[in-house]
């Protein structure tokens, strides 16, 4: 059978950065084909060439055996190619129906078409078990439901080749299982799926073939049934990976953070946090575990000064933080950073970086006052030298301080954010989803850095939906459900079933 997609010696450079170099491989029709590699390996660039966002500098692209020069995404869509991006392309205050029709209206008279499109969407949802209401607004849907909307869009537009870029990065385990069921239905109908992911367990579970990329080139191509997670990890990074990081015993010191009776209500009076009591000491990592949306994000936002609580007290190094002074709220995050509270936000694109600014500028945001000269101006020479040191120490690729940070892969953007916060030498580090959408090699380096900080006496509050990450890093686990703390466990008590019950709202007895 003719391959659905074939890449032949595809090369693409962005200035001095060679993103793809002579990439060649084929994707079998009616298969689920995994594409894996470290951040910056060239995966997303290659898929953007297939979807018409970029044009290759050289090489050939074949669709169903025919050479194609795909210049725009409209041409890709016309060829039956659809792409679900890691960061969804949806208008949040539009309905599902409006988002599906956007760009595919088919004329100026929309009223008559809307009923037809709605009926067709309901047919698709039933056939693929998508469980999406076409008349619901996007901002009322969960992350998993929004992703189903993206897939619904592509099926409606008759996609026979579906590209998914890190589709499970923000999904719960249940939402991931639902997505995989949809993808299997898609495959059963003879359609082709290209899956970009860093999660090797998912690759082993759902793909038929895997192409591994490293440094913009193909490092290996294997049948999934004939390989293992360990072999794939070694192909990705070019060296054997440690199955488990060495950890020194936890030696907690003085109390760094005390949270007492913390509460948060939204504008409608709904309680997002209720009676949160928490203590964190120097030299320990406390993980907040739970399904996304159960108050962990709001707690980090309060502790970093991004949001004010409705009631309760927070003390840092024995000093109560001024969280009730609403007239000074805008200046609070900067004040907390100066006190020694670092913050790696959960959403790096929304809260961690400014995409259109350079890597060097992003490396000092929030700490620029520390890098002023005696006249109160930014010391650009010192900033450039500091940035170069950080890029080298954290292995950011490419290591170009002047490059726009939006051109870096997600994992390399995350390295810049973490490097910036580590370099500030905080006493307390708030870390939200540190390895979301990050490759296995970068996960290892991030975990190593966090353990190094912990051993140096920094108190770390970690929010992660990945229980493997919690197991690898935490000294204590605090489980949250419905905005409340439902239990606290030591690592000796770590048990996934028990933690799952606490996540579901069953309190520890």
Secondary structure as UniProt FT lines:
FT   STRAND          5..14
FT   TURN            15..16
FT   STRAND          17..27
FT   TURN            29..30
FT   STRAND          32..37
FT   TURN            39..40
FT   HELIX           43..50
FT   TURN            51..52
FT   STRAND          58..63
FT   TURN            64..65
FT   STRAND          66..67
FT   HELIX           73..78
FT   TURN            79..80
FT   STRAND          81..84
FT   TURN            92..93
FT   HELIX           96..101
FT   TURN            102..103
FT   HELIX           111..128
FT   TURN            134..135
FT   HELIX           138..140
FT   HELIX           143..156
FT   TURN            157..158
FT   STRAND          161..165
FT   TURN            167..170
FT   HELIX           173..188
FT   TURN            189..190
FT   STRAND          192..196
FT   HELIX           200..206
FT   STRAND          209..214
FT   TURN            215..216
FT   STRAND          217..223
FT   HELIX           224..226
FT   HELIX           229..237
FT   STRAND          255..265
FT   TURN            267..268
FT   STRAND          271..281
FT   TURN            282..283
FT   STRAND          285..289
FT   TURN            292..293
FT   HELIX           296..303
FT   TURN            304..305
FT   STRAND          311..316
FT   TURN            317..318
FT   STRAND          319..320
FT   TURN            323..324
FT   HELIX           326..328
FT   HELIX           329..339
FT   STRAND          341..344
FT   HELIX           348..352
FT   TURN            355..356
FT   HELIX           359..362
FT   TURN            363..366
FT   HELIX           368..371
FT   TURN            374..375
FT   HELIX           380..393
FT   TURN            394..395
FT   TURN            401..402
FT   HELIX           405..407
FT   HELIX           410..423
FT   TURN            424..425
FT   STRAND          428..432
FT   TURN            434..437
FT   HELIX           440..455
FT   TURN            456..457
FT   STRAND          459..463
FT   HELIX           467..473
FT   STRAND          476..481
FT   TURN            482..483
FT   STRAND          484..490
FT   HELIX           491..493
FT   HELIX           496..503
FT   TURN            504..505
//
